Amino acid sequence: MQWHADRSLPLLAIARAQGAWLYAPDGRRYLDGISSWWTNLFGHSHPAIVQAVRDQLDTLDHVMLAGFTHEPVVALSERLSALTGGRLGHAFYASDGASATEIALKMSLHYWRNAGQADKNEFICFAGSYHGETVGALAVTDVALFRDAYAPMVRGAHVLPSPAAGGAAALSALDGHLALHHGRIAALIVEPRVQCAGGMAMHEAAWLRDARRLCDRYAVHLIADEIAVGCGRTGTFFACEQSLDADGGGWPDFICLSKGITGGTLPLSLVLSAPAVFDAFLDDTMARGFLHSHSYTGNPLACRAALATLELFDKLDVLQRNRVWAQHFTDALAPLATHPAARNFRQAGMIWALDIDAGHDDFSRRFYREALARELLLRPIGNTLYFMPPYVLDDAQTALLARGALQALDAALA
């Protein structure tokens, strides 16, 4: 959340939500074309998720995970590990995406300390990257708006050229940097396929496979930040699946998940880690254990919502359905993609983006207002117009989203 007093954009009250729609107290409705910041995968108040949370509330609302455990968190951990083929077999829980980033960074640094390599305590991120807005996450976030205000609190990372700006050049820069500095580097963190908050900058899936090989060569961890791009958003459940070797090898050392993992119903985040990472903390000495605590770690209600979300993926064959729907929506966006003011139309799974030559510096606010006037919730990032809709739109909603966005664009540019 950005706390920004902008009188030209008054707060919009929402009284209830159902499916793809948000409803204001006065009865007006808005089609949620961005899944409420990329969280509500199956729309709002999905009955299967709601019922799962209600059932869990009658049984166990919360218990700390310090010395305790419970069935939902065990079942969710096992389910997620199975999705990696058991390669990332351990889960550590928190409540938001930035916390997941912090956990992965701390876990990597502490791993190297336990391994007798305490000098490996620095990190690499990429130009335009976004990994959250807590202090540790800001260190690997290269979006000036978020980082610069708090720069005195932040320990900077090594910022290298983004693969979205040129994969071969970025790989060469990474190779050269690791050759010189790998003795100080704990981990490389990357958003697989799409740098979302950085303007929906997309890169080829194969790039991450080559980066994984460099991390192996130089003994550096690879952290896949799938907070925005996971849970089917780029076409596979984990975006990094698209970068695996032919034999299924090449998984990262850590995967961060949040946002859509509960279908947008309850806060939850987690870090999946490889067994070798987990083993490094098995010790009777407290200082060698991983030191990170959240009061609501592994909350049973949130875990049950996540399990219901995963069950919907199987029951509805979501990934296949999305592939078919994505082509339909791409076709519907053709008039927008070929608009005289549009350039660089791009897509990765269930993410679409295009850059607008607006001719003025307040395009985002203008478009947002015009979209609301046409019953659409769409919020450009600067001059980048993007779509990340829920996975449940019907034909009428699809047509409204594409047609209304085109009308809003023309009005915003007028």
URBEL-V743493 format. One record per pair of residues at least 12 apart in sequence whose C-alpha atoms are under 8 Angstrom apart, sorted by sequence separation. I is the first residue (numbers start at 1). GAP is how many residues later the second one is. If there is no record, write none. Layout:
i = <I;I>
gap = <GAP;GAP>
//
This chain:
i = <12;13;20;77;109;129;130;161;193;226;240;257;258;342;343;367;368;20;77;109;128;129;130;133;160;192;226;256;257;342;343;367;77;128;129;133;160;256;257;342;343;365;20;125;127;128;139;256;341;342;364;124;125;126;138;139;140;192;224;255;256;341;364;123;125;139;140;142;254;255;337;341;364;135;136;139;254;255;364;135;136;140;254;363;364;253;254;362;363;253;21;19;20;21;326;19;20;253;326;18;19;358;376;18;19;323;357;17;18;19;188;230;322;356;17;18;224;322;355;356;376;223;224;226;227;228;231;355;356;375;376;101;222;223;224;225;226;227;228;230;231;268;354;355;374;101;105;221;222;223;224;225;226;227;228;268;353;354;102;125;127;188;190;192;196;208;221;222;223;224;225;226;227;228;353;354;98;99;124;125;126;127;187;188;189;190;191;192;196;221;223;227;353;371;97;98;102;123;124;125;126;127;128;186;187;188;189;190;191;192;209;268;352;353;371;374;97;98;99;101;102;122;123;124;125;126;127;185;186;187;188;189;190;191;194;205;208;209;266;267;268;351;352;98;101;122;124;126;167;171;182;187;189;193;206;207;209;266;351;352;126;164;167;174;182;192;205;206;213;265;351;371;99;164;165;182;191;205;212;350;351;370;98;164;171;175;179;212;266;350;370;163;164;167;171;178;212;262;265;193;209;262;367;370;263;367;370;262;263;163;262;367;261;262;367;193;262;263;366;192;193;262;192;261;140;261;363;363;143;358;124;129;120;122;123;129;120;121;122;123;124;125;119;120;121;122;123;124;125;126;119;120;121;122;123;124;125;130;120;123;129;130;332;336;128;130;332;129;130;129;322;329;333;336;128;332;336;128;335;318;329;112;109;108;109;108;105;237;236;235;232;235;235;131;108;235;234;235;234;235;233;234;232;233;234;232;233;104;101;97;202;202;104;104;200;194;101;193;100;100;100;97;97;97;96;97;95;96;87;88;115;88;111;114;104;114;103;100;108;111;99;100;111;96;100;95;96;97;95;96;94;95;114;93;94;95;93;94;93;92;93;110;91;92;91;92;110;91;90;91;199;89;90;107;199;88;89;90;197;200;88;89;90;199;88;89;200;87;88;87;90;103;38;81;95;94;95;94;95;94;93;94;93;49;49;40;41;39;40;43;44;45;38;39;42;44;38;39;41;39;40;41;39;40;39;40;73;73;73;76;72;76;70;73;76;64;72;73;76;64;65;72;75;64;65;62;64;64;72;63;62;63;61;62;61;62;60;61;60;56;57;56;53;56;53;53;52;53;52;50;49;52;49;48;49;30;33;34;31;32;33;34;30;31;32;33;34;29;30;31;32;28;30;43;41;42;43;41;42;43;38;40;41;42;38;41;34;35;33;34;35;33;34;35;9;33;34;32;33;32;9;31;33;20;31;20;19;20>
gap = <12;12;12;12;12;12;12;12;12;12;12;12;12;12;12;12;12;13;13;13;13;13;13;13;13;13;13;13;13;13;13;13;14;14;14;14;14;14;14;14;14;14;15;15;15;15;15;15;15;15;15;16;16;16;16;16;16;16;16;16;16;16;16;17;17;17;17;17;17;17;17;17;17;18;18;18;18;18;18;19;19;19;19;19;19;20;20;20;20;21;22;23;23;23;23;24;24;24;24;25;25;25;25;26;26;26;26;27;27;27;27;27;27;27;28;28;28;28;28;28;28;29;29;29;29;29;29;29;29;29;29;30;30;30;30;30;30;30;30;30;30;30;30;30;30;31;31;31;31;31;31;31;31;31;31;31;31;31;32;32;32;32;32;32;32;32;32;32;32;32;32;32;32;32;32;32;33;33;33;33;33;33;33;33;33;33;33;33;33;33;33;33;33;33;34;34;34;34;34;34;34;34;34;34;34;34;34;34;34;34;34;34;34;34;34;34;35;35;35;35;35;35;35;35;35;35;35;35;35;35;35;35;35;35;35;35;35;35;35;35;35;35;35;36;36;36;36;36;36;36;36;36;36;36;36;36;36;36;36;36;37;37;37;37;37;37;37;37;37;37;37;37;38;38;38;38;38;38;38;38;38;38;39;39;39;39;39;39;39;39;39;40;40;40;40;40;40;40;40;41;41;41;41;41;42;42;42;43;43;44;44;44;45;45;45;46;46;46;46;47;47;47;48;48;49;49;49;50;55;55;61;61;62;62;62;62;63;63;63;63;63;63;64;64;64;64;64;64;64;64;65;65;65;65;65;65;65;65;66;66;66;66;66;66;67;67;67;68;68;69;69;69;69;69;70;70;70;71;71;73;73;74;77;78;78;79;82;82;83;84;87;87;88;94;113;113;114;114;115;115;116;116;117;117;117;118;118;119;124;130;144;146;150;152;153;154;155;155;156;157;158;159;160;161;162;162;163;163;164;165;165;166;166;166;167;167;168;169;169;169;170;170;170;171;171;172;172;172;173;173;174;174;174;175;175;175;176;176;177;178;178;178;179;179;180;180;180;181;182;182;182;183;183;183;183;184;184;184;184;184;185;185;185;185;186;186;186;187;187;188;188;189;190;191;199;200;201;202;202;203;204;204;205;214;216;219;219;220;220;220;220;220;221;221;221;221;222;222;222;223;223;223;224;224;225;225;225;226;227;227;228;228;230;230;230;231;231;231;231;232;232;232;232;233;233;234;234;235;235;236;237;237;238;238;239;239;240;240;241;244;244;245;248;248;249;251;252;252;253;255;256;256;259;260;260;342;343;343;344;344;344;344;345;345;345;345;345;346;346;346;346;347;347;347;348;348;348;349;349;349;350;350;350;350;351;351;353;353;354;354;354;355;355;355;356;356;356;357;357;358;360;366;368;370;370;372;373;373>
//
